[in-house]
């Protein structure tokens, strides 16, 4: 908690911070998955 935050602000911000963390984790998973599938597609295209 920051000194300038009221209890009401803290109650509003806490779920937003949790959602932000979850969305960042989901984005990281999707970024890694897209890189994996892109690499697999490139590998498939160049094999005889």
Buried (B, 14 or more C-beta within 10 A) or exposed (E): EEEEEEEEEEEEBEEEEEEEEEEEEEEEEEEEEEEEEEEEEEEEEEEE
